[in-house]
Amino acid sequence: MAKCAHCSKTTTFGHNRSFSQRASNRTFRPNLQKVTVFEKGRKVQKTLCTKCIRTLVKTA
């Protein structure tokens, strides 16, 4: 499932707007990456969004 393991960010929905302002449905998908993270001294593979990966690098 397209969901971040840290912040629970998922797919959201919105509209494409043409020049004539007609609305057609579209999806906004989070940029998810599989990352190996140390958690309680163990290597764990998690699916995280890039924003969470950046904040984890800053705090580590």
N, CA, C and O atoms as a CHARMM CRD file, in Angstrom:
* protein
*
  240
    1    1 MET  N      0.83700  -1.17700   0.00000 PROA 1      0.00000
    2    1 MET  CA     0.00000   0.00000   0.00000 PROA 1      0.00000
    3    1 MET  C      0.88400   1.24300   0.00000 PROA 1      0.00000
    4    1 MET  O      1.94500   1.24700   0.62400 PROA 1      0.00000
    5    2 ALA  N      0.46200   2.28300  -0.68400 PROA 2      0.00000
    6    2 ALA  CA     1.23300   3.52400  -0.76600 PROA 2      0.00000
    7    2 ALA  C      1.02700   4.32800   0.51500 PROA 2      0.00000
    8    2 ALA  O      0.13500   5.17100   0.60400 PROA 2      0.00000
    9    3 LYS  N      1.88800   4.04000   1.51700 PROA 3      0.00000
   10    3 LYS  CA     1.75600   4.71500   2.80300 PROA 3      0.00000
   11    3 LYS  C      3.11900   4.77900   3.47600 PROA 3      0.00000
   12    3 LYS  O      3.85500   3.79300   3.50800 PROA 3      0.00000
   13    4 CYS  N      3.44400   5.94100   4.00800 PROA 4      0.00000
   14    4 CYS  CA     4.70800   6.12400   4.72300 PROA 4      0.00000
   15    4 CYS  C      4.59400   5.46200   6.09800 PROA 4      0.00000
   16    4 CYS  O      3.59400   5.63100   6.79600 PROA 4      0.00000
   17    5 ALA  N      5.63400   4.70400   6.48300 PROA 5      0.00000
   18    5 ALA  CA     5.62000   3.99700   7.75800 PROA 5      0.00000
   19    5 ALA  C      5.80700   4.94500   8.94400 PROA 5      0.00000
   20    5 ALA  O      5.47500   4.58500  10.07300 PROA 5      0.00000
   21    6 HSD  N      6.32700   6.13400   8.71100 PROA 6      0.00000
   22    6 HSD  CA     6.60900   7.07400   9.80600 PROA 6      0.00000
   23    6 HSD  C      5.48900   8.08900  10.01100 PROA 6      0.00000
   24    6 HSD  O      5.02100   8.27200  11.13500 PROA 6      0.00000
   25    7 CYS  N      5.05300   8.75100   8.94100 PROA 7      0.00000
   26    7 CYS  CA     4.05400   9.82500   9.08300 PROA 7      0.00000
   27    7 CYS  C      2.68500   9.45500   8.52900 PROA 7      0.00000
   28    7 CYS  O      1.75700  10.26100   8.60200 PROA 7      0.00000
   29    8 SER  N      2.54000   8.25400   7.97700 PROA 8      0.00000
   30    8 SER  CA     1.27100   7.75200   7.42500 PROA 8      0.00000
   31    8 SER  C      0.74400   8.58000   6.26400 PROA 8      0.00000
   32    8 SER  O     -0.46600   8.65500   6.04900 PROA 8      0.00000
   33    9 LYS  N      1.64500   9.20100   5.51600 PROA 9      0.00000
   34    9 LYS  CA     1.23700   9.97300   4.34400 PROA 9      0.00000
   35    9 LYS  C      0.75200   9.00800   3.26600 PROA 9      0.00000
   36    9 LYS  O      1.42900   8.02300   2.97000 PROA 9      0.00000
   37   10 THR  N     -0.41600   9.27900   2.67400 PROA 10     0.00000
   38   10 THR  CA    -0.99100   8.40300   1.66000 PROA 10     0.00000
   39   10 THR  C     -1.37000   9.21500   0.43300 PROA 10     0.00000
   40   10 THR  O     -1.11900  10.41800   0.36500 PROA 10     0.00000
   41   11 THR  N     -1.97700   8.54200  -0.53300 PROA 11     0.00000
   42   11 THR  CA    -2.42800   9.18900  -1.75300 PROA 11     0.00000
   43   11 THR  C     -3.58500  10.12600  -1.43600 PROA 11     0.00000
   44   11 THR  O     -4.51200   9.76100  -0.71300 PROA 11     0.00000
   45   12 THR  N     -3.52000  11.34300  -1.98500 PROA 12     0.00000
   46   12 THR  CA    -4.62700  12.28600  -1.86000 PROA 12     0.00000
   47   12 THR  C     -5.17900  12.57300  -3.24800 PROA 12     0.00000
   48   12 THR  O     -4.54100  12.26600  -4.25500 PROA 12     0.00000
   49   13 PHE  N     -6.34900  13.15300  -3.29400 PROA 13     0.00000
   50   13 PHE  CA    -7.03500  13.36800  -4.55600 PROA 13     0.00000
   51   13 PHE  C     -7.30200  14.83800  -4.78800 PROA 13     0.00000
   52   13 PHE  O     -7.49500  15.60600  -3.84600 PROA 13     0.00000
   53   14 GLY  N     -7.31100  15.22400  -6.05400 PROA 14     0.00000
   54   14 GLY  CA    -7.56800  16.61100  -6.42700 PROA 14     0.00000
   55   14 GLY  C     -8.05600  16.67400  -7.86200 PROA 14     0.00000
   56   14 GLY  O     -8.63300  15.71500  -8.37400 PROA 14     0.00000
   57   15 HSD  N     -7.82300  17.80400  -8.50500 PROA 15     0.00000
   58   15 HSD  CA    -8.28600  18.00700  -9.86800 PROA 15     0.00000
   59   15 HSD  C     -7.16900  18.51900 -10.76300 PROA 15     0.00000
   60   15 HSD  O     -6.31900  19.29800 -10.33200 PROA 15     0.00000
   61   16 ASN  N     -7.18100  18.07000 -12.01800 PROA 16     0.00000
   62   16 ASN  CA    -6.41900  18.73200 -13.06900 PROA 16     0.00000
   63   16 ASN  C     -7.29900  19.85300 -13.58300 PROA 16     0.00000
   64   16 ASN  O     -8.49800  19.65900 -13.78200 PROA 16     0.00000
   65   17 ARG  N     -6.72500  21.01300 -13.80100 PROA 17     0.00000
   66   17 ARG  CA    -7.48800  22.14300 -14.33100 PROA 17     0.00000
   67   17 ARG  C     -6.93500  22.50800 -15.70500 PROA 17     0.00000
   68   17 ARG  O     -5.75400  22.82300 -15.84700 PROA 17     0.00000
   69   18 SER  N     -7.79900  22.46200 -16.70600 PROA 18     0.00000
   70   18 SER  CA    -7.38900  22.84200 -18.05000 PROA 18     0.00000
   71   18 SER  C     -7.45900  24.36000 -18.19000 PROA 18     0.00000
   72   18 SER  O     -7.84100  25.06400 -17.25500 PROA 18     0.00000
   73   19 PHE  N     -7.08600  24.85400 -19.36700 PROA 19     0.00000
   74   19 PHE  CA    -7.12700  26.30200 -19.61800 PROA 19     0.00000
   75   19 PHE  C     -8.54600  26.84200 -19.48900 PROA 19     0.00000
   76   19 PHE  O     -8.74700  27.97800 -19.06200 PROA 19     0.00000
   77   20 SER  N     -9.53000  26.02000 -19.86200 PROA 20     0.00000
   78   20 SER  CA   -10.94000  26.43900 -19.76100 PROA 20     0.00000
   79   20 SER  C    -11.51000  26.16100 -18.37400 PROA 20     0.00000
   80   20 SER  O    -12.71400  26.30500 -18.16100 PROA 20     0.00000
   81   21 GLN  N    -10.65800  25.76500 -17.43000 PROA 21     0.00000
   82   21 GLN  CA   -11.01200  25.51900 -16.03500 PROA 21     0.00000
   83   21 GLN  C    -11.94200  24.31800 -15.82400 PROA 21     0.00000
   84   21 GLN  O    -12.62500  24.23200 -14.80300 PROA 21     0.00000
   85   22 ARG  N    -11.96900  23.38700 -16.79600 PROA 22     0.00000
   86   22 ARG  CA   -12.69900  22.13100 -16.58100 PROA 22     0.00000
   87   22 ARG  C    -11.87800  21.26500 -15.63800 PROA 22     0.00000
   88   22 ARG  O    -10.65600  21.19400 -15.76900 PROA 22     0.00000
   89   23 ALA  N    -12.53300  20.61000 -14.69400 PROA 23     0.00000
   90   23 ALA  CA   -11.84200  19.81100 -13.68200 PROA 23     0.00000
   91   23 ALA  C    -11.94300  18.33000 -14.02700 PROA 23     0.00000
   92   23 ALA  O    -13.03400  17.80800 -14.25700 PROA 23     0.00000
   93   24 SER  N    -10.80500  17.66800 -14.06000 PROA 24     0.00000
   94   24 SER  CA   -10.78400  16.21500 -14.18100 PROA 24     0.00000
   95   24 SER  C    -10.02100  15.66700 -12.97800 PROA 24     0.00000
   96   24 SER  O     -9.08900  16.30000 -12.48200 PROA 24     0.00000
   97   25 ASN  N    -10.41800  14.50400 -12.52000 PROA 25     0.00000
   98   25 ASN  CA    -9.85000  13.94700 -11.29100 PROA 25     0.00000
   99   25 ASN  C     -8.40800  13.49100 -11.50100 PROA 25     0.00000
  100   25 ASN  O     -8.03900  13.03900 -12.58500 PROA 25     0.00000
  101   26 ARG  N     -7.60600  13.61600 -10.45400 PROA 26     0.00000
  102   26 ARG  CA    -6.23300  13.13600 -10.46700 PROA 26     0.00000
  103   26 ARG  C     -5.82100  12.73600  -9.05900 PROA 26     0.00000
  104   26 ARG  O     -6.52100  13.02800  -8.08900 PROA 26     0.00000
  105   27 THR  N     -4.67100  12.06100  -8.95400 PROA 27     0.00000
  106   27 THR  CA    -4.16400  11.64600  -7.65100 PROA 27     0.00000
  107   27 THR  C     -2.81800  12.30600  -7.39100 PROA 27     0.00000
  108   27 THR  O     -2.04200  12.54100  -8.31700 PROA 27     0.00000
  109   28 PHE  N     -2.55400  12.60000  -6.14700 PROA 28     0.00000
  110   28 PHE  CA    -1.25500  13.08900  -5.70000 PROA 28     0.00000
  111   28 PHE  C     -0.63400  11.96800  -4.87800 PROA 28     0.00000
  112   28 PHE  O     -1.10200  11.67300  -3.77800 PROA 28     0.00000
  113   29 ARG  N      0.41900  11.34000  -5.40100 PROA 29     0.00000
  114   29 ARG  CA     1.04900  10.21000  -4.71800 PROA 29     0.00000
  115   29 ARG  C      2.29900  10.67500  -3.97800 PROA 29     0.00000
  116   29 ARG  O      3.06200  11.48700  -4.50000 PROA 29     0.00000
  117   30 PRO  N      2.51400  10.16500  -2.76300 PROA 30     0.00000
  118   30 PRO  CA     3.73100  10.52400  -2.03600 PROA 30     0.00000
  119   30 PRO  C      4.94700   9.85900  -2.66400 PROA 30     0.00000
  120   30 PRO  O      4.84100   8.78500  -3.25500 PROA 30     0.00000
  121   31 ASN  N      6.09500  10.49800  -2.53300 PROA 31     0.00000
  122   31 ASN  CA     7.34900   9.96700  -3.06800 PROA 31     0.00000
  123   31 ASN  C      7.92200   8.98800  -2.04900 PROA 31     0.00000
  124   31 ASN  O      8.67300   9.38300  -1.15600 PROA 31     0.00000
  125   32 LEU  N      7.56800   7.70800  -2.18200 PROA 32     0.00000
  126   32 LEU  CA     7.96600   6.68900  -1.22100 PROA 32     0.00000
  127   32 LEU  C      9.20200   5.94300  -1.69900 PROA 32     0.00000
  128   32 LEU  O      9.34300   5.63200  -2.88200 PROA 32     0.00000
  129   33 GLN  N     10.09400   5.66400  -0.75600 PROA 33     0.00000
  130   33 GLN  CA    11.33400   4.94400  -1.03200 PROA 33     0.00000
  131   33 GLN  C     11.50500   3.85300   0.02100 PROA 33     0.00000
  132   33 GLN  O     11.12200   4.03000   1.17800 PROA 33     0.00000
  133   34 LYS  N     12.08700   2.71900  -0.39100 PROA 34     0.00000
  134   34 LYS  CA    12.42600   1.67700   0.57600 PROA 34     0.00000
  135   34 LYS  C     13.80400   1.98600   1.14100 PROA 34     0.00000
  136   34 LYS  O     14.77500   2.11700   0.39700 PROA 34     0.00000
  137   35 VAL  N     13.88200   2.10000   2.46200 PROA 35     0.00000
  138   35 VAL  CA    15.10800   2.52800   3.13200 PROA 35     0.00000
  139   35 VAL  C     15.39600   1.56600   4.27400 PROA 35     0.00000
  140   35 VAL  O     14.48100   1.10200   4.95400 PROA 35     0.00000
  141   36 THR  N     16.67500   1.27000   4.48000 PROA 36     0.00000
  142   36 THR  CA    17.09500   0.48500   5.63900 PROA 36     0.00000
  143   36 THR  C     17.45400   1.44200   6.76100 PROA 36     0.00000
  144   36 THR  O     18.30800   2.31300   6.59800 PROA 36     0.00000
  145   37 VAL  N     16.79100   1.27200   7.91200 PROA 37     0.00000
  146   37 VAL  CA    16.93500   2.18100   9.04600 PROA 37     0.00000
  147   37 VAL  C     17.34000   1.36300  10.26800 PROA 37     0.00000
  148   37 VAL  O     16.88900   0.23000  10.43900 PROA 37     0.00000
  149   38 PHE  N     18.19400   1.93800  11.11700 PROA 38     0.00000
  150   38 PHE  CA    18.52700   1.29900  12.38600 PROA 38     0.00000
  151   38 PHE  C     17.44500   1.64600  13.39700 PROA 38     0.00000
  152   38 PHE  O     17.19600   2.81700  13.67900 PROA 38     0.00000
  153   39 GLU  N     16.80400   0.61300  13.93900 PROA 39     0.00000
  154   39 GLU  CA    15.75600   0.81000  14.93900 PROA 39     0.00000
  155   39 GLU  C     16.02300  -0.13200  16.10800 PROA 39     0.00000
  156   39 GLU  O     15.97300  -1.35200  15.94800 PROA 39     0.00000
  157   40 LYS  N     16.30400   0.42200  17.26900 PROA 40     0.00000
  158   40 LYS  CA    16.64400  -0.35000  18.47200 PROA 40     0.00000
  159   40 LYS  C     17.83200  -1.27400  18.22500 PROA 40     0.00000
  160   40 LYS  O     17.83900  -2.41800  18.68200 PROA 40     0.00000
  161   41 GLY  N     18.84100  -0.77600  17.49900 PROA 41     0.00000
  162   41 GLY  CA    20.04900  -1.53300  17.24900 PROA 41     0.00000
  163   41 GLY  C     19.95300  -2.55900  16.13400 PROA 41     0.00000
  164   41 GLY  O     20.90600  -3.30400  15.90700 PROA 41     0.00000
  165   42 ARG  N     18.83200  -2.61700  15.43500 PROA 42     0.00000
  166   42 ARG  CA    18.64200  -3.57500  14.34400 PROA 42     0.00000
  167   42 ARG  C     18.40100  -2.84400  13.03900 PROA 42     0.00000
  168   42 ARG  O     17.89100  -1.72300  13.01600 PROA 42     0.00000
  169   43 LYS  N     18.78200  -3.51000  11.94100 PROA 43     0.00000
  170   43 LYS  CA    18.47400  -2.96700  10.62100 PROA 43     0.00000
  171   43 LYS  C     17.04700  -3.37100  10.25500 PROA 43     0.00000
  172   43 LYS  O     16.69900  -4.55100  10.29300 PROA 43     0.00000
  173   44 VAL  N     16.23000  -2.38600   9.90300 PROA 44     0.00000
  174   44 VAL  CA    14.84300  -2.63500   9.52900 PROA 44     0.00000
  175   44 VAL  C     14.59300  -1.93500   8.21100 PROA 44     0.00000
  176   44 VAL  O     14.96900  -0.77500   8.03900 PROA 44     0.00000
  177   45 GLN  N     13.95100  -2.63800   7.26800 PROA 45     0.00000
  178   45 GLN  CA    13.61900  -2.01600   5.98900 PROA 45     0.00000
  179   45 GLN  C     12.21400  -1.43500   6.08600 PROA 45     0.00000
  180   45 GLN  O     11.25500  -2.13900   6.40300 PROA 45     0.00000
  181   46 LYS  N     12.10900  -0.13600   5.80800 PROA 46     0.00000
  182   46 LYS  CA    10.82800   0.56400   5.89500 PROA 46     0.00000
  183   46 LYS  C     10.56800   1.31700   4.60900 PROA 46     0.00000
  184   46 LYS  O     11.49200   1.63900   3.86300 PROA 46     0.00000
  185   47 THR  N      9.29500   1.59600   4.35700 PROA 47     0.00000
  186   47 THR  CA     8.89400   2.43000   3.24100 PROA 47     0.00000
  187   47 THR  C      8.59200   3.81500   3.79700 PROA 47     0.00000
  188   47 THR  O      7.62500   3.99700   4.53700 PROA 47     0.00000
  189   48 LEU  N      9.43200   4.80000   3.43400 PROA 48     0.00000
  190   48 LEU  CA     9.30400   6.15200   3.96700 PROA 48     0.00000
  191   48 LEU  C      9.17300   7.14800   2.83100 PROA 48     0.00000
  192   48 LEU  O      9.68500   6.92600   1.73300 PROA 48     0.00000
  193   49 CYS  N      8.48000   8.25300   3.10400 PROA 49     0.00000
  194   49 CYS  CA     8.43900   9.34100   2.13400 PROA 49     0.00000
  195   49 CYS  C      9.75300  10.11500   2.23000 PROA 49     0.00000
  196   49 CYS  O     10.43900  10.05200   3.25100 PROA 49     0.00000
  197   50 THR  N     10.09600  10.83000   1.18800 PROA 50     0.00000
  198   50 THR  CA    11.39000  11.50900   1.13800 PROA 50     0.00000
  199   50 THR  C     11.50100  12.59600   2.20500 PROA 50     0.00000
  200   50 THR  O     12.60600  12.88600   2.66400 PROA 50     0.00000
  201   51 LYS  N     10.40800  13.19200   2.60300 PROA 51     0.00000
  202   51 LYS  CA    10.45300  14.20500   3.65500 PROA 51     0.00000
  203   51 LYS  C     10.88100  13.58400   4.98700 PROA 51     0.00000
  204   51 LYS  O     11.66400  14.17600   5.73000 PROA 51     0.00000
  205   52 CYS  N     10.36400  12.39000   5.28400 PROA 52     0.00000
  206   52 CYS  CA    10.75800  11.69800   6.51900 PROA 52     0.00000
  207   52 CYS  C     12.20100  11.22800   6.45700 PROA 52     0.00000
  208   52 CYS  O     12.89600  11.24500   7.47300 PROA 52     0.00000
  209   53 ILE  N     12.66900  10.80700   5.28400 PROA 53     0.00000
  210   53 ILE  CA    14.06500  10.39200   5.13300 PROA 53     0.00000
  211   53 ILE  C     14.98500  11.56500   5.41800 PROA 53     0.00000
  212   53 ILE  O     16.00900  11.40500   6.08300 PROA 53     0.00000
  213   54 ARG  N     14.63100  12.73900   4.92200 PROA 54     0.00000
  214   54 ARG  CA    15.45200  13.92700   5.15600 PROA 54     0.00000
  215   54 ARG  C     15.50200  14.29300   6.63400 PROA 54     0.00000
  216   54 ARG  O     16.56700  14.64100   7.14400 PROA 54     0.00000
  217   55 THR  N     14.36800  14.22000   7.33200 PROA 55     0.00000
  218   55 THR  CA    14.36400  14.58400   8.74400 PROA 55     0.00000
  219   55 THR  C     15.10700  13.54100   9.57400 PROA 55     0.00000
  220   55 THR  O     15.72900  13.89300  10.57600 PROA 55     0.00000
  221   56 LEU  N     15.05800  12.25800   9.18100 PROA 56     0.00000
  222   56 LEU  CA    15.81700  11.24500   9.90200 PROA 56     0.00000
  223   56 LEU  C     17.31700  11.46100   9.74900 PROA 56     0.00000
  224   56 LEU  O     18.06900  11.23400  10.69700 PROA 56     0.00000
  225   57 VAL  N     17.76000  11.89300   8.58600 PROA 57     0.00000
  226   57 VAL  CA    19.17900  12.16800   8.36000 PROA 57     0.00000
  227   57 VAL  C     19.62300  13.35600   9.19700 PROA 57     0.00000
  228   57 VAL  O     20.73300  13.35900   9.72800 PROA 57     0.00000
  229   58 LYS  N     18.77000  14.36600   9.31900 PROA 58     0.00000
  230   58 LYS  CA    19.11500  15.55300  10.11100 PROA 58     0.00000
  231   58 LYS  C     19.24500  15.23100  11.58400 PROA 58     0.00000
  232   58 LYS  O     20.12700  15.77200  12.25000 PROA 58     0.00000
  233   59 THR  N     18.39100  14.36500  12.11600 PROA 59     0.00000
  234   59 THR  CA    18.43200  14.06300  13.54900 PROA 59     0.00000
  235   59 THR  C     19.51500  13.05900  13.90800 PROA 59     0.00000
  236   59 THR  O     19.95300  13.00600  15.05700 PROA 59     0.00000
  237   60 ALA  N     19.95100  12.26000  12.93800 PROA 60     0.00000
  238   60 ALA  CA    20.96200  11.23100  13.23300 PROA 60     0.00000
  239   60 ALA  C     22.37200  11.76100  13.22700 PROA 60     0.00000
  240   60 ALA  O     23.31600  11.00700  13.46000 PROA 60     0.00000
